[in-house]
Amino acid sequence: MNRPAQPSIPHPGTEIYDEAAPGAVKRSRRVRRGRMSLFGKIGLALVCFWLLMAVFGPMLAPYKEGALASPFSFASYSAAHPFGTDYLGRDMLSRILIGARYTVGLALGAAVLASGIGTCLGLVAAVSTRWVDEAMGRFFDALISIPSKVLALVAIAAFGSSIPMLTIIAAVAYIPGAFRISRSLAVNLMTLEYVLVARARGERLFYIARVEVLPNMIHPVLADFGLRFVFIVLLLSGLSFLGLGVQPPNADWGSLVRENIGGLSQAAPAVLMPSIAIATLTVGMNLLIDSLRRHAGFGQGGQK
């Protein structure tokens, strides 16, 4: 008996044609993970825009920092002042562009420190002996139990508020979270066969952590880095709104909202525009993180 022909299974990534469809419409069964989604592109554009403004914003500002550009306070939108003026008549567009270096720069520096230190310590804990892992885990469990804002308030009360101190405080507040994420990923990877083979052939723990484990957890770590960045932006903006963040004459976006809160009843752009700047930065980063997570295709055991 002749066996019925087995249906051919297309190779992943190949395109097939539906002959029954009008005009032989081409259909693809390939999941296009190589393309970033529309929301991911929007997030990338927003993040890149504010990163560029953090670098070139002071040079692009129409007015110098602190210059009184108008005799009218809380002026509305105009050609001369697209974002209005603040409570002293200073141009808000210039203040937002100049303040981007503090909001974006401080948050980026603190996020790099938090994620870098947390990831390194997580790898050390995962590849070390049990007592080292337990000691580090209990220490960071105790540290993570302290709310970040409470830790920041206590540290500022003890050491004062300055740019380096704010960066260190924000980094210390979010190192425990980065440590727990990286340690969890590394512990799961340490049980896989290729890591066991590397240990069986006598590779050193530093080599295993650097070559075998870290490259396979880099995508989740990058996603966590983006979340740390968002959390730190909100933390620093909240501290500045309370008057404990960046101090005058410098000002970040949180400080701009606090200074001009009196114009809220007038719906002054001086209050709205810094708030919109914070919102676009954080929403853009969240959109980018979500798109990169899906684009990378991780989420099952930390592997692609």
FIZA-952721 format. One record per residue (C-alpha): residue in one letter; z, x, y. Coordinates in steps of 0.2 Angstrom, whole numbers, plus 5000, padded with zeros to 4 digits. Each point is the difference from the previous one (the first is absolute). Example, Ala and Ser with C-alpha at 12.3 -4.5 7.8 and 13.67 -1.06 7.14 Angstrom:
// residues 2
[node 'A'; [5039; 5062; 4978]]
[node 'S'; [4997; 5006; 5017]]
//
This chain:
// residues 304
[node 'M'; [5000; 5000; 5000]]
[node 'N'; [4996; 5006; 5017]]
[node 'R'; [5016; 5002; 5011]]
[node 'P'; [4999; 4992; 5017]]
[node 'A'; [4997; 5012; 5014]]
[node 'Q'; [5016; 5005; 5008]]
[node 'P'; [5000; 4997; 5019]]
[node 'S'; [4998; 5016; 5009]]
[node 'I'; [5015; 5005; 5011]]
[node 'P'; [4995; 5008; 5016]]
[node 'H'; [5008; 5016; 5004]]
[node 'P'; [5013; 4999; 5014]]
[node 'G'; [4991; 5002; 5017]]
[node 'T'; [4983; 4994; 4994]]
[node 'E'; [4992; 4986; 5008]]
[node 'I'; [4992; 4985; 4990]]
[node 'Y'; [4988; 4987; 5005]]
[node 'D'; [5002; 4981; 4997]]
[node 'E'; [4982; 4995; 4995]]
[node 'A'; [5004; 4982; 5001]]
[node 'A'; [5006; 5000; 5018]]
[node 'P'; [4987; 4996; 5013]]
[node 'G'; [4991; 5016; 5005]]
[node 'A'; [5009; 5010; 4987]]
[node 'V'; [5016; 5002; 5011]]
[node 'K'; [5008; 5017; 4997]]
[node 'R'; [5018; 4999; 4994]]
[node 'S'; [5012; 5014; 4998]]
[node 'R'; [5015; 5000; 4989]]
[node 'R'; [5006; 5016; 5008]]
[node 'V'; [5016; 4999; 5009]]
[node 'R'; [4996; 5009; 5016]]
[node 'R'; [5016; 5010; 5003]]
[node 'G'; [4991; 5014; 5009]]
[node 'R'; [4998; 4989; 5015]]
[node 'M'; [5014; 4996; 5012]]
[node 'S'; [5003; 4982; 5004]]
[node 'L'; [4997; 4992; 5017]]
[node 'F'; [5019; 4999; 5004]]
[node 'G'; [5002; 5018; 4994]]
[node 'K'; [4986; 5006; 5013]]
[node 'I'; [5009; 4990; 5013]]
[node 'G'; [5017; 5008; 4996]]
[node 'L'; [4991; 5017; 4999]]
[node 'A'; [4992; 4997; 5017]]
[node 'L'; [5017; 4995; 5008]]
[node 'V'; [5010; 5015; 4993]]
[node 'C'; [4986; 5012; 5005]]
[node 'F'; [4999; 4993; 5017]]
[node 'W'; [5019; 5002; 5003]]
[node 'L'; [5000; 5017; 4993]]
[node 'L'; [4986; 5005; 5012]]
[node 'M'; [5010; 4992; 5014]]
[node 'A'; [5015; 5010; 4995]]
[node 'V'; [4990; 5016; 5003]]
[node 'F'; [4988; 4996; 5014]]
[node 'G'; [5009; 4985; 5008]]
[node 'P'; [5009; 5010; 5014]]
[node 'M'; [4983; 5008; 5005]]
[node 'L'; [4992; 4983; 5000]]
[node 'A'; [5013; 4991; 5010]]
[node 'P'; [4993; 4994; 5017]]
[node 'Y'; [5017; 5004; 5009]]
[node 'K'; [5012; 5014; 4998]]
[node 'E'; [5016; 4997; 4991]]
[node 'G'; [5013; 4992; 5012]]
[node 'A'; [4987; 4997; 5014]]
[node 'L'; [5003; 4984; 5010]]
[node 'A'; [4982; 4993; 4999]]
[node 'S'; [5003; 4983; 5008]]
[node 'P'; [5012; 4992; 5013]]
[node 'F'; [5002; 4985; 4988]]
[node 'S'; [5012; 4999; 4986]]
[node 'F'; [4995; 4991; 4984]]
[node 'A'; [4982; 4998; 5006]]
[node 'S'; [4988; 4991; 4988]]
[node 'Y'; [4984; 5006; 4993]]
[node 'S'; [4988; 5007; 5012]]
[node 'A'; [4985; 5012; 5001]]
[node 'A'; [5011; 5013; 5007]]
[node 'H'; [5014; 4997; 4988]]
[node 'P'; [4993; 4993; 4984]]
[node 'F'; [5018; 4999; 4992]]
[node 'G'; [5009; 4995; 5016]]
[node 'T'; [5014; 5009; 5008]]
[node 'D'; [5018; 5003; 4996]]
[node 'Y'; [5016; 4996; 5009]]
[node 'L'; [4997; 5014; 5012]]
[node 'G'; [4981; 4998; 5003]]
[node 'R'; [4995; 5013; 4987]]
[node 'D'; [4984; 4998; 4990]]
[node 'M'; [5004; 4993; 4983]]
[node 'L'; [4984; 5007; 4992]]
[node 'S'; [5005; 5018; 5005]]
[node 'R'; [5018; 4997; 4994]]
[node 'I'; [4994; 4994; 4983]]
[node 'L'; [4987; 5014; 4998]]
[node 'I'; [5013; 5013; 5005]]
[node 'G'; [5014; 4992; 4989]]
[node 'A'; [4989; 5000; 4985]]
[node 'R'; [5004; 5018; 4997]]
[node 'Y'; [5018; 4996; 4998]]
[node 'T'; [4999; 4985; 4990]]
[node 'V'; [4986; 5006; 4988]]
[node 'G'; [5005; 5019; 5001]]
[node 'L'; [5018; 4998; 4996]]
[node 'A'; [4997; 4987; 4986]]
[node 'L'; [4987; 5011; 4992]]
[node 'G'; [5010; 5015; 5001]]
[node 'A'; [5016; 4992; 4993]]
[node 'A'; [4989; 4991; 4986]]
[node 'V'; [4993; 5017; 4995]]
[node 'L'; [5017; 5007; 4999]]
[node 'A'; [5007; 4986; 4990]]
[node 'S'; [4986; 4998; 4988]]
[node 'G'; [4998; 5019; 4997]]
[node 'I'; [5019; 5004; 4998]]
[node 'G'; [5002; 4984; 4989]]
[node 'T'; [4985; 5003; 4989]]
[node 'C'; [5005; 5018; 4997]]
[node 'L'; [5018; 4996; 4996]]
[node 'G'; [4994; 4986; 4989]]
[node 'L'; [4989; 5012; 4990]]
[node 'V'; [5015; 5012; 4999]]
[node 'A'; [5011; 4986; 4993]]
[node 'A'; [4987; 4995; 4987]]
[node 'V'; [4997; 5017; 4993]]
[node 'S'; [5018; 5006; 5001]]
[node 'T'; [5014; 4998; 4988]]
[node 'R'; [5010; 4984; 4998]]
[node 'W'; [5015; 5005; 5011]]
[node 'V'; [4989; 5006; 5014]]
[node 'D'; [4990; 4983; 4999]]
[node 'E'; [5017; 4990; 5000]]
[node 'A'; [5007; 5010; 5014]]
[node 'M'; [4985; 4998; 5012]]
[node 'G'; [4998; 4982; 4995]]
[node 'R'; [5018; 4995; 5004]]
[node 'F'; [4999; 5009; 5016]]
[node 'F'; [4985; 4991; 5006]]
[node 'D'; [5006; 4984; 4993]]
[node 'A'; [5015; 5002; 5012]]
[node 'L'; [4989; 5005; 5015]]
[node 'I'; [4988; 4985; 4997]]
[node 'S'; [5015; 4988; 5000]]
[node 'I'; [5002; 5003; 5019]]
[node 'P'; [4988; 4989; 5011]]
[node 'S'; [4988; 5011; 5009]]
[node 'K'; [5004; 4993; 5017]]
[node 'V'; [5019; 5002; 4997]]
[node 'L'; [4997; 5018; 4995]]
[node 'A'; [4989; 5003; 5016]]
[node 'L'; [5013; 4992; 5011]]
[node 'V'; [5014; 5011; 4993]]
[node 'A'; [4989; 5016; 5001]]
[node 'I'; [4995; 4997; 5018]]
[node 'A'; [5018; 4996; 5005]]
[node 'A'; [5005; 5017; 4993]]
[node 'F'; [4985; 5011; 5005]]
[node 'G'; [4992; 4991; 5014]]
[node 'S'; [4982; 4994; 5001]]
[node 'S'; [4985; 5013; 5001]]
[node 'I'; [4983; 5001; 4993]]
[node 'P'; [5005; 5012; 4986]]
[node 'M'; [5016; 4990; 4996]]
[node 'L'; [4990; 4984; 4999]]
[node 'T'; [4988; 5008; 4988]]
[node 'I'; [5013; 5007; 4989]]
[node 'I'; [5010; 4984; 5000]]
[node 'A'; [4985; 4990; 4995]]
[node 'A'; [4995; 5012; 4986]]
[node 'V'; [5018; 5001; 4993]]
[node 'A'; [5001; 4981; 5000]]
[node 'Y'; [4984; 4998; 4989]]
[node 'I'; [5001; 5015; 4989]]
[node 'P'; [5010; 4991; 4987]]
[node 'G'; [4987; 4986; 4998]]
[node 'A'; [4986; 5013; 4998]]
[node 'F'; [5011; 5010; 4987]]
[node 'R'; [5003; 4984; 4989]]
[node 'I'; [4981; 4996; 5000]]
[node 'S'; [4994; 5018; 4996]]
[node 'R'; [5014; 5002; 4987]]
[node 'S'; [4995; 4984; 4991]]
[node 'L'; [4982; 5005; 5000]]
[node 'A'; [5003; 5017; 4994]]
[node 'V'; [5012; 4995; 4986]]
[node 'N'; [4987; 4988; 4993]]
[node 'L'; [4987; 5014; 5001]]
[node 'M'; [5011; 5012; 4991]]
[node 'T'; [5000; 4989; 4984]]
[node 'L'; [4981; 5001; 4999]]
[node 'E'; [4991; 5010; 4987]]
[node 'Y'; [4991; 5013; 5011]]
[node 'V'; [5017; 5004; 5008]]
[node 'L'; [5008; 5002; 4983]]
[node 'V'; [4986; 5011; 4994]]
[node 'A'; [5003; 5011; 5016]]
[node 'R'; [5018; 5002; 4996]]
[node 'A'; [4997; 5004; 4982]]
[node 'R'; [4989; 5014; 5005]]
[node 'G'; [5013; 5007; 5010]]
[node 'E'; [4995; 4996; 5018]]
[node 'R'; [5013; 5002; 5013]]
[node 'L'; [5007; 4985; 5008]]
[node 'F'; [4993; 5004; 5018]]
[node 'Y'; [4983; 5001; 4992]]
[node 'I'; [5002; 4984; 4991]]
[node 'A'; [5006; 4991; 5016]]
[node 'R'; [4987; 5008; 5011]]
[node 'V'; [4984; 4999; 4989]]
[node 'E'; [5004; 4986; 4987]]
[node 'V'; [5011; 4987; 5009]]
[node 'L'; [4997; 5001; 5019]]
[node 'P'; [4981; 4997; 4999]]
[node 'N'; [5002; 4984; 4990]]
[node 'M'; [5013; 4993; 5012]]
[node 'I'; [4992; 5004; 5016]]
[node 'H'; [4992; 4983; 5003]]
[node 'P'; [5016; 4990; 4999]]
[node 'V'; [5009; 5013; 5010]]
[node 'L'; [4987; 4998; 5014]]
[node 'A'; [5002; 4982; 5000]]
[node 'D'; [5019; 5002; 5001]]
[node 'F'; [4997; 5012; 5014]]
[node 'G'; [4991; 4987; 5010]]
[node 'L'; [5014; 4988; 4997]]
[node 'R'; [5013; 5013; 5006]]
[node 'F'; [4989; 5002; 5016]]
[node 'V'; [5001; 4982; 5004]]
[node 'F'; [5019; 4999; 4997]]
[node 'I'; [5002; 5015; 5011]]
[node 'V'; [4990; 4992; 5014]]
[node 'L'; [5010; 4985; 5000]]
[node 'L'; [5016; 5009; 4999]]
[node 'L'; [4996; 5012; 5015]]
[node 'S'; [4994; 4985; 5010]]
[node 'G'; [5016; 4990; 4996]]
[node 'L'; [5010; 5015; 5006]]
[node 'S'; [4990; 5002; 5016]]
[node 'F'; [5002; 4981; 5003]]
[node 'L'; [5019; 5002; 4999]]
[node 'G'; [4999; 5015; 5012]]
[node 'L'; [5004; 5013; 4987]]
[node 'G'; [4983; 5007; 4996]]
[node 'V'; [4988; 5010; 5011]]
[node 'Q'; [5008; 5002; 5017]]
[node 'P'; [4993; 4999; 5018]]
[node 'P'; [4989; 5006; 5008]]
[node 'N'; [4991; 5000; 4983]]
[node 'A'; [4997; 4983; 4991]]
[node 'D'; [4994; 4994; 4984]]
[node 'W'; [4994; 4983; 4997]]
[node 'G'; [5017; 4993; 4995]]
[node 'S'; [5006; 5007; 5017]]
[node 'L'; [4986; 4991; 5009]]
[node 'V'; [5005; 4984; 4993]]
[node 'R'; [5018; 5002; 5005]]
[node 'E'; [4996; 5006; 5018]]
[node 'N'; [4989; 4985; 5003]]
[node 'I'; [5010; 4986; 4991]]
[node 'G'; [5003; 4992; 5017]]
[node 'G'; [4982; 4995; 5001]]
[node 'L'; [5001; 4990; 4983]]
[node 'S'; [5003; 4984; 5010]]
[node 'Q'; [4984; 5003; 5010]]
[node 'A'; [4990; 5005; 4984]]
[node 'A'; [4996; 5016; 5008]]
[node 'P'; [4988; 5012; 4991]]
[node 'A'; [5013; 5014; 5002]]
[node 'V'; [5010; 4992; 4986]]
[node 'L'; [4986; 4993; 4989]]
[node 'M'; [4989; 5016; 5000]]
[node 'P'; [5013; 5012; 4992]]
[node 'S'; [5005; 4987; 4988]]
[node 'I'; [4982; 4998; 4995]]
[node 'A'; [4997; 5019; 4998]]
[node 'I'; [5015; 5001; 4988]]
[node 'A'; [4993; 4985; 4990]]
[node 'T'; [4982; 5007; 4999]]
[node 'L'; [5007; 5017; 4994]]
[node 'T'; [5011; 4992; 4987]]
[node 'V'; [4988; 4987; 4994]]
[node 'G'; [4986; 5012; 4999]]
[node 'M'; [5010; 5012; 4990]]
[node 'N'; [5005; 4986; 4988]]
[node 'L'; [4982; 4995; 4998]]
[node 'L'; [4994; 5018; 4996]]
[node 'I'; [5014; 5003; 4988]]
[node 'D'; [4996; 4984; 4990]]
[node 'S'; [4981; 5005; 5000]]
[node 'L'; [5003; 5017; 4994]]
[node 'R'; [5012; 4994; 4986]]
[node 'R'; [4986; 4989; 4994]]
[node 'H'; [4986; 5013; 5003]]
[node 'A'; [5010; 5013; 4990]]
[node 'G'; [5003; 4988; 4986]]
[node 'F'; [5018; 5005; 4996]]
[node 'G'; [5015; 4989; 4997]]
[node 'Q'; [5001; 5002; 4981]]
[node 'G'; [5011; 5014; 4996]]
[node 'G'; [4995; 5009; 5016]]
[node 'Q'; [4983; 5005; 4993]]
[node 'K'; [4983; 4995; 5004]]
//
